[in-house]
Amino acid sequence: WANEILEEKKRLEEAGEWEIDDDHYLSGEIPKNEKTKKWFKDSKAVFSCKTSPYEFNKNCYCDIIFPGKVEFNYAVFNTIFKSLASFENAHFGGKVVAFRASFDGLADFRNTTFNEGTEIRYSVFKSEAMFDFATFNKVAAFSDNEFEDGVSFSQTTFNNIAAFNNSTFNNYADFSISKFNGFANFVSTSFKGENSFHSIVSKSGFTLNGAKFTLDLPNFNQANFKESPNFINIKFEPEVPPGNFLNSITTFIHPGIKARYQALKRLAIQAH
């Protein structure tokens, strides 16, 4: 199916009948003529919607090419049989939408390419979520989500806006060695477990304005920012080391914690 759809797109392009407007935010490509509109309709994959939510029990959707828009709205990725939702090495050619979806098992999107806008919002990840080595070529909107277990975006490439504002990470959140080539938005994000932004590269704005850290100090060791990051109004709970003894000169502070504070100090100086 995917190969036939892609061949049809190639035929339209060669005939000069492929006409689109490119929306650089969440809408993705917008067809302009009837033939292109028909292709978008034929290539769309609607797995689930509000009136007909779908329950996924299949384990693996690996290496699949989705040439058009994909919708997972209100979907439930079931773990009755301890299954997982694996899209490892998949290629999403169109926009991906998952609105109020529930990922009950391991969500595996490693090495996945998201070519158009990605909007996974108001969703719950009840088990681990892995987006390592994934590539987001357009806007990646992960706002207002609940990550109940650990999540990893290690060595992930964000080529446009990356939005995690108002999301909650209840376990570890690993963004180490990732590339943020567009604006990164972590406004009012809650980090309740360990976190790592170790060795990230940020080529545009980066904000943690109003973010809250409950257990672990932000880890920006070896992070590289082209523009000064915004750390205004960050909140640290008392459990964040060295905790209530921050002002005590007799308190032993682990070298790893010192390194994190030194990295934050360096970034603060860089901002002025």
Salt bridges, closest charged atoms under 4 A:
GLU8 OE2 - ARG11 NH2 3.08
GLU17 OE2 - LYS35 NZ 2.95
ASP22 OD1 - LYS138 NZ 3.25
GLU34 OE2 - LYS37 NZ 3.75
ASP42 OD2 - LYS38 NZ 2.70
GLU71 OE2 - LYS44 NZ 3.38
GLU71 OE2 - LYS69 NZ 3.32
GLU88 OE1 - ARG110 NH2 3.41
ASP104 OD1 - LYS126 NZ 3.67
ASP108 OD2 - ARG110 NH2 2.79
GLU116 OE1 - LYS138 NZ 3.33
GLU119 OE1 - LYS95 NZ 3.53
GLU119 OE2 - ARG121 NH1 3.80
ASP144 OD2 - ARG121 NH2 2.81
ASP216 OD2 - ARG260 NH1 2.95
